[in-house]
Amino acid sequence: MYSSKIFSAPLAFLLLTNAAQAQTKPEASVEPAAASAAKPSTTTKADPKATHLERVEVSGNASDDAARRASSASKIIIGRDEIERFGDATVGEVLKRLPGVTTGGRPGRGGDVRMRGMGNGYTQILVNGERMSPGFSLDQLPPEQVERIEVMRAPMAEYGARAVAGTINVVLREALAKRLNDLRLGLATERGQMRPNAGWTRSDKLDEHGGAYNLSVNLQQADTLDDLNTVNLTRDLHSQEVSSLQTQAQTRGQRQALNLSARLQWRLGEGETFNLQPFAIASRNRSDNNSRLTHQPLPSDGSYFYDSSQSHGDSRNDMLRLNTQWQKQLDETSKIDLRAGLGQAQANGSSTLRQYLGAGHQLVREQVDHSDGRDRSWSLNGKYSHQLENEHSLVGGLEGEGTQREQTKTCVQDGLSCRSQLEFGDELSASSQRIAAYAQDEWSVGKQLSFYAGLRGETIATKSAASTYAVSNRSSVWTPLLHGVWKLDEKSRDQLRASLTRSYRSPTLQDLIAQPSINSQYPCPANQPCGPNTVDHADRSGNPNLRPELATGIDLAYENYLSKGGILSASAFVRRISDLMRNVTSLQTVSWADVPRWVSQPMNIGKATTYGLELEAKFRLDEFFSQAWPVQVRSNLSLFRSSVEGIPGPNNKLDQQPSATANLGADYRLRSLPLSLGASVNWTPANTVQQTLITEASTSRKLVADAFALWTVNSQASLRLSASNLAPLDYSNGNVTLTPDNQVTSHSSGASYTQWALRLEIKI
């Protein structure tokens, strides 16, 4: 029944669009503002004393919508104006307003970015076209350092096919041959916790031969205060007895970060350039947690383990990457592009857990964990482009990439090594190497029809070793790709898109590492003191035999580009996935315990299908109503459905995929005052997923309202006031697990808060 409803929505959407357009008065054709801005123009003033005219150069770039329209594959471009519009604190907050994009964090806090509602790993994240070191998150990247964001809904050979849901490529600030000297000073607050930040961006020429540079530095500190209430209920299915454990916890956190990115560009000769792109992140994190536990009923044998706990954690994360790029125009039709990169990341962390009993806070257990991880990476890329006379643009490339991880873990419990460390040792090493080759061809058939065809092959090899094992894994994937665009008429603003692609999702290095992670409460899980292990406190283990998921996809879209800028579009997609990976919790006989333990482990469980519809309307209000103010309106609605074979319905969906997401926003620059105002609302409904035969997970709805006011003091200074999560809602998540002996229900909830931010933006 749902299928007929969801795919009849585009017809209704287009009928509403045509009806709105019919209300406007006939008028002469108007060039899009962005398109006309891209055309060079010069103006000279007569001067009787002048003996000659000076040369005037005016450069322009195509608008975001013009670049989107011209792309052979479905691509959304977000430029600097859009990135800066709402004054967002994270790149994730910028992306959440796009069609089909959701974030996994708390309301107003950003979080991991997902396209088309799919969970972690389905969206490929790139920075300057490169994959980053393990542990990198878009939330670590301040929007001030971003030049533009490219969102590709279907995979492309050049960017890689590890993109079942799509690809997000973040392009850092570029070296511009013009002077730019911007300073930003900001202060934000949430629940009384202060968050100062400062950013500086500088661009200028390096020499008179076309060399240029860009330097962007950002400093920030974020203090957080969170409360979390968790209730665990365990029902014995034989006796029907119910036991409960309530945990009330408060966590204080602090993050200090330094971000630096630069780009230096030299012109070596005619049609030849060389670029250096250093990129660094250094962050320090601190957290303190206090928890109070309440048991009902108390254990009948008097074995009361602990009723309160304290934990403290410190971590340090440093990442440095250096990319180089050499481009050479061989002749009028051929070009070569070579890139190389080196990266290093280090993460150190320590945590101390103390558990107490009774009013006197008797210390009954102390566990100290320390980890030290080091990642080194390299990449080599070569691309050759050739333009043929018959409107064919051929591209071929080779890629290589490698990552090496060395990890040390120590665990001391009450002065003695933890049992898991005695079993598996302290040292772990893992590595992955990827080799890829691709070829693609873009060609135009007249002025109305264009195609893109690509083929990409990748081989990935991984290894991991510890004191008790050494395992390896190797997989190869071939991915053919085909995209097409048809303009309904040479002068029409309407066009249709279609794509037939193959993509994949590879296991992470952590998923392949066989070394288990033992539940920190071992041997006494928190909800059943000193009793047998329970499913909601399962251990975790990798799986060296994991295979990558393969997905065959079809994308269809209709796009209408408006005369005053903006777009109306409707797109539908289907993905058929094989070898679906999912964490499965099962009772296993293990070497690190004397009794069977519940262990969560990633496995290939079978096939799945996901499909959806994405509607987008971005326009100026006076496009449809001639008497209206020129308010910029942005809206979108996305609907998703999926099913996993072998798991009973009705909620046998892909992990973390909601049924829908929607955005509505508008902004306007006042005519009488140098003031711009804007607001937006982001909505994601509550979601329930049947993850396995025995486990069901749920999350609450998210409704996040943002607003901003920008006062332009003069041409060099402006003041921005912004608010995120204006109508804060409580958030929650939970799961229900049913075993032959018990039904275990867990539910966690907490409050969210409004974040206010004031920022001064100065052009020096």
VENRA-V853641 format. One record per residue. N is the residue number from 1. RES is the residue in one small letter. SS is DSSP state (H for helix, E for strand, L for the rest). Layout:
{{N & RES & SS} {N & RES & SS}}
This chain:
{{1 & m & L} {2 & y & H} {3 & s & H} {4 & s & H} {5 & k & H} {6 & i & H} {7 & f & H} {8 & s & H} {9 & a & H} {10 & p & H} {11 & l & H} {12 & a & H} {13 & f & H} {14 & l & H} {15 & l & H} {16 & l & H} {17 & t & H} {18 & n & H} {19 & a & H} {20 & a & H} {21 & q & H} {22 & a & H} {23 & q & L} {24 & t & L} {25 & k & L} {26 & p & L} {27 & e & L} {28 & a & L} {29 & s & L} {30 & v & L} {31 & e & L} {32 & p & L} {33 & a & H} {34 & a & H} {35 & a & H} {36 & s & H} {37 & a & H} {38 & a & L} {39 & k & L} {40 & p & L} {41 & s & L} {42 & t & L} {43 & t & L} {44 & t & L} {45 & k & L} {46 & a & L} {47 & d & L} {48 & p & L} {49 & k & L} {50 & a & L} {51 & t & L} {52 & h & L} {53 & l & L} {54 & e & L} {55 & r & L} {56 & v & L} {57 & e & L} {58 & v & L} {59 & s & L} {60 & g & L} {61 & n & L} {62 & a & L} {63 & s & L} {64 & d & H} {65 & d & H} {66 & a & H} {67 & a & H} {68 & r & H} {69 & r & H} {70 & a & H} {71 & s & L} {72 & s & L} {73 & a & L} {74 & s & L} {75 & k & E} {76 & i & E} {77 & i & E} {78 & i & E} {79 & g & L} {80 & r & H} {81 & d & H} {82 & e & H} {83 & i & H} {84 & e & H} {85 & r & L} {86 & f & L} {87 & g & L} {88 & d & L} {89 & a & L} {90 & t & L} {91 & v & H} {92 & g & H} {93 & e & H} {94 & v & H} {95 & l & H} {96 & k & L} {97 & r & L} {98 & l & L} {99 & p & L} {100 & g & L} {101 & v & E} {102 & t & E} {103 & t & E} {104 & g & L} {105 & g & L} {106 & r & L} {107 & p & L} {108 & g & L} {109 & r & L} {110 & g & L} {111 & g & L} {112 & d & L} {113 & v & E} {114 & r & E} {115 & m & E} {116 & r & L} {117 & g & L} {118 & m & L} {119 & g & L} {120 & n & L} {121 & g & L} {122 & y & L} {123 & t & E} {124 & q & E} {125 & i & E} {126 & l & E} {127 & v & E} {128 & n & L} {129 & g & L} {130 & e & E} {131 & r & L} {132 & m & L} {133 & s & L} {134 & p & L} {135 & g & L} {136 & f & L} {137 & s & L} {138 & l & H} {139 & d & H} {140 & q & H} {141 & l & L} {142 & p & L} {143 & p & H} {144 & e & H} {145 & q & H} {146 & v & E} {147 & e & E} {148 & r & E} {149 & i & E} {150 & e & E} {151 & v & E} {152 & m & E} {153 & r & L} {154 & a & L} {155 & p & L} {156 & m & E} {157 & a & L} {158 & e & L} {159 & y & L} {160 & g & E} {161 & a & L} {162 & r & L} {163 & a & L} {164 & v & L} {165 & a & L} {166 & g & E} {167 & t & E} {168 & i & E} {169 & n & E} {170 & v & E} {171 & v & E} {172 & l & E} {173 & r & L} {174 & e & L} {175 & a & L} {176 & l & L} {177 & a & L} {178 & k & L} {179 & r & L} {180 & l & E} {181 & n & E} {182 & d & E} {183 & l & E} {184 & r & E} {185 & l & E} {186 & g & E} {187 & l & E} {188 & a & E} {189 & t & E} {190 & e & E} {191 & r & L} {192 & g & L} {193 & q & E} {194 & m & E} {195 & r & E} {196 & p & E} {197 & n & E} {198 & a & E} {199 & g & E} {200 & w & E} {201 & t & E} {202 & r & E} {203 & s & E} {204 & d & E} {205 & k & E} {206 & l & L} {207 & d & L} {208 & e & L} {209 & h & L} {210 & g & L} {211 & g & L} {212 & a & E} {213 & y & E} {214 & n & E} {215 & l & E} {216 & s & E} {217 & v & E} {218 & n & E} {219 & l & E} {220 & q & E} {221 & q & E} {222 & a & E} {223 & d & E} {224 & t & E} {225 & l & E} {226 & d & E} {227 & d & E} {228 & l & E} {229 & n & E} {230 & t & E} {231 & v & E} {232 & n & E} {233 & l & E} {234 & t & E} {235 & r & E} {236 & d & E} {237 & l & L} {238 & h & L} {239 & s & L} {240 & q & L} {241 & e & L} {242 & v & E} {243 & s & E} {244 & s & E} {245 & l & E} {246 & q & E} {247 & t & E} {248 & q & E} {249 & a & E} {250 & q & E} {251 & t & E} {252 & r & E} {253 & g & E} {254 & q & E} {255 & r & E} {256 & q & E} {257 & a & E} {258 & l & E} {259 & n & E} {260 & l & E} {261 & s & E} {262 & a & E} {263 & r & E} {264 & l & E} {265 & q & E} {266 & w & E} {267 & r & E} {268 & l & E} {269 & g & E} {270 & e & L} {271 & g & L} {272 & e & E} {273 & t & E} {274 & f & E} {275 & n & E} {276 & l & E} {277 & q & E} {278 & p & E} {279 & f & E} {280 & a & E} {281 & i & E} {282 & a & E} {283 & s & E} {284 & r & E} {285 & n & E} {286 & r & E} {287 & s & E} {288 & d & E} {289 & n & E} {290 & n & E} {291 & s & E} {292 & r & E} {293 & l & E} {294 & t & E} {295 & h & E} {296 & q & E} {297 & p & L} {298 & l & L} {299 & p & L} {300 & s & L} {301 & d & L} {302 & g & L} {303 & s & L} {304 & y & L} {305 & f & L} {306 & y & L} {307 & d & L} {308 & s & E} {309 & s & E} {310 & q & E} {311 & s & E} {312 & h & E} {313 & g & E} {314 & d & E} {315 & s & E} {316 & r & E} {317 & n & E} {318 & d & E} {319 & m & E} {320 & l & E} {321 & r & E} {322 & l & E} {323 & n & E} {324 & t & E} {325 & q & E} {326 & w & E} {327 & q & E} {328 & k & E} {329 & q & E} {330 & l & L} {331 & d & L} {332 & e & L} {333 & t & L} {334 & s & E} {335 & k & E} {336 & i & E} {337 & d & E} {338 & l & E} {339 & r & E} {340 & a & E} {341 & g & E} {342 & l & E} {343 & g & E} {344 & q & E} {345 & a & E} {346 & q & E} {347 & a & E} {348 & n & E} {349 & g & E} {350 & s & E} {351 & s & E} {352 & t & E} {353 & l & E} {354 & r & E} {355 & q & E} {356 & y & E} {357 & l & E} {358 & g & L} {359 & a & L} {360 & g & L} {361 & h & L} {362 & q & E} {363 & l & E} {364 & v & E} {365 & r & E} {366 & e & E} {367 & q & E} {368 & v & E} {369 & d & E} {370 & h & E} {371 & s & E} {372 & d & E} {373 & g & E} {374 & r & E} {375 & d & E} {376 & r & E} {377 & s & E} {378 & w & E} {379 & s & E} {380 & l & E} {381 & n & E} {382 & g & E} {383 & k & E} {384 & y & E} {385 & s & E} {386 & h & E} {387 & q & E} {388 & l & L} {389 & e & L} {390 & n & L} {391 & e & L} {392 & h & E} {393 & s & E} {394 & l & E} {395 & v & E} {396 & g & E} {397 & g & E} {398 & l & E} {399 & e & E} {400 & g & E} {401 & e & E} {402 & g & E} {403 & t & E} {404 & q & E} {405 & r & E} {406 & e & E} {407 & q & E} {408 & t & E} {409 & k & E} {410 & t & E} {411 & c & E} {412 & v & E} {413 & q & E} {414 & d & L} {415 & g & L} {416 & l & E} {417 & s & E} {418 & c & L} {419 & r & H} {420 & s & H} {421 & q & H} {422 & l & H} {423 & e & H} {424 & f & H} {425 & g & L} {426 & d & L} {427 & e & E} {428 & l & E} {429 & s & E} {430 & a & E} {431 & s & E} {432 & s & E} {433 & q & E} {434 & r & E} {435 & i & E} {436 & a & E} {437 & a & E} {438 & y & E} {439 & a & E} {440 & q & E} {441 & d & E} {442 & e & E} {443 & w & E} {444 & s & E} {445 & v & E} {446 & g & L} {447 & k & L} {448 & q & L} {449 & l & E} {450 & s & E} {451 & f & E} {452 & y & E} {453 & a & E} {454 & g & E} {455 & l & E} {456 & r & E} {457 & g & E} {458 & e & E} {459 & t & E} {460 & i & E} {461 & a & E} {462 & t & E} {463 & k & E} {464 & s & E} {465 & a & E} {466 & a & E} {467 & s & L} {468 & t & L} {469 & y & E} {470 & a & E} {471 & v & E} {472 & s & E} {473 & n & E} {474 & r & E} {475 & s & E} {476 & s & E} {477 & v & E} {478 & w & E} {479 & t & E} {480 & p & E} {481 & l & E} {482 & l & E} {483 & h & E} {484 & g & E} {485 & v & E} {486 & w & E} {487 & k & E} {488 & l & L} {489 & d & L} {490 & e & L} {491 & k & L} {492 & s & L} {493 & r & L} {494 & d & E} {495 & q & E} {496 & l & E} {497 & r & E} {498 & a & E} {499 & s & E} {500 & l & E} {501 & t & E} {502 & r & E} {503 & s & E} {504 & y & E} {505 & r & E} {506 & s & L} {507 & p & L} {508 & t & L} {509 & l & H} {510 & q & H} {511 & d & H} {512 & l & H} {513 & i & L} {514 & a & L} {515 & q & L} {516 & p & L} {517 & s & E} {518 & i & L} {519 & n & L} {520 & s & L} {521 & q & L} {522 & y & L} {523 & p & L} {524 & c & L} {525 & p & L} {526 & a & L} {527 & n & L} {528 & q & L} {529 & p & L} {530 & c & L} {531 & g & L} {532 & p & L} {533 & n & L} {534 & t & L} {535 & v & H} {536 & d & H} {537 & h & H} {538 & a & L} {539 & d & E} {540 & r & E} {541 & s & E} {542 & g & L} {543 & n & L} {544 & p & L} {545 & n & L} {546 & l & L} {547 & r & L} {548 & p & L} {549 & e & E} {550 & l & E} {551 & a & E} {552 & t & E} {553 & g & E} {554 & i & E} {555 & d & E} {556 & l & E} {557 & a & E} {558 & y & E} {559 & e & E} {560 & n & E} {561 & y & E} {562 & l & L} {563 & s & L} {564 & k & L} {565 & g & L} {566 & g & E} {567 & i & E} {568 & l & E} {569 & s & E} {570 & a & E} {571 & s & E} {572 & a & E} {573 & f & E} {574 & v & E} {575 & r & E} {576 & r & E} {577 & i & E} {578 & s & E} {579 & d & E} {580 & l & E} {581 & m & E} {582 & r & E} {583 & n & E} {584 & v & E} {585 & t & E} {586 & s & E} {587 & l & E} {588 & q & E} {589 & t & L} {590 & v & L} {591 & s & L} {592 & w & L} {593 & a & L} {594 & d & L} {595 & v & L} {596 & p & L} {597 & r & E} {598 & w & E} {599 & v & E} {600 & s & E} {601 & q & E} {602 & p & E} {603 & m & E} {604 & n & E} {605 & i & E} {606 & g & E} {607 & k & E} {608 & a & E} {609 & t & E} {610 & t & E} {611 & y & E} {612 & g & E} {613 & l & E} {614 & e & E} {615 & l & E} {616 & e & E} {617 & a & E} {618 & k & E} {619 & f & E} {620 & r & E} {621 & l & H} {622 & d & H} {623 & e & H} {624 & f & L} {625 & f & L} {626 & s & L} {627 & q & L} {628 & a & L} {629 & w & L} {630 & p & L} {631 & v & L} {632 & q & E} {633 & v & E} {634 & r & E} {635 & s & E} {636 & n & E} {637 & l & E} {638 & s & E} {639 & l & E} {640 & f & E} {641 & r & E} {642 & s & E} {643 & s & E} {644 & v & E} {645 & e & L} {646 & g & L} {647 & i & L} {648 & p & L} {649 & g & L} {650 & p & L} {651 & n & L} {652 & n & L} {653 & k & L} {654 & l & L} {655 & d & L} {656 & q & L} {657 & q & L} {658 & p & L} {659 & s & L} {660 & a & E} {661 & t & E} {662 & a & E} {663 & n & E} {664 & l & E} {665 & g & E} {666 & a & E} {667 & d & E} {668 & y & E} {669 & r & E} {670 & l & L} {671 & r & L} {672 & s & L} {673 & l & L} {674 & p & L} {675 & l & E} {676 & s & E} {677 & l & E} {678 & g & E} {679 & a & E} {680 & s & E} {681 & v & E} {682 & n & E} {683 & w & E} {684 & t & E} {685 & p & L} {686 & a & L} {687 & n & E} {688 & t & E} {689 & v & E} {690 & q & E} {691 & q & L} {692 & t & L} {693 & l & L} {694 & i & L} {695 & t & E} {696 & e & E} {697 & a & E} {698 & s & E} {699 & t & E} {700 & s & L} {701 & r & L} {702 & k & E} {703 & l & E} {704 & v & E} {705 & a & E} {706 & d & E} {707 & a & E} {708 & f & E} {709 & a & E} {710 & l & E} {711 & w & E} {712 & t & E} {713 & v & E} {714 & n & E} {715 & s & L} {716 & q & L} {717 & a & E} {718 & s & E} {719 & l & E} {720 & r & E} {721 & l & E} {722 & s & E} {723 & a & E} {724 & s & E} {725 & n & L} {726 & l & L} {727 & a & L} {728 & p & L} {729 & l & L} {730 & d & L} {731 & y & E} {732 & s & E} {733 & n & E} {734 & g & E} {735 & n & E} {736 & v & E} {737 & t & E} {738 & l & E} {739 & t & L} {740 & p & L} {741 & d & L} {742 & n & E} {743 & q & E} {744 & v & E} {745 & t & E} {746 & s & E} {747 & h & E} {748 & s & E} {749 & s & E} {750 & g & E} {751 & a & L} {752 & s & L} {753 & y & L} {754 & t & L} {755 & q & E} {756 & w & E} {757 & a & E} {758 & l & E} {759 & r & E} {760 & l & E} {761 & e & E} {762 & i & E} {763 & k & E} {764 & i & L}}
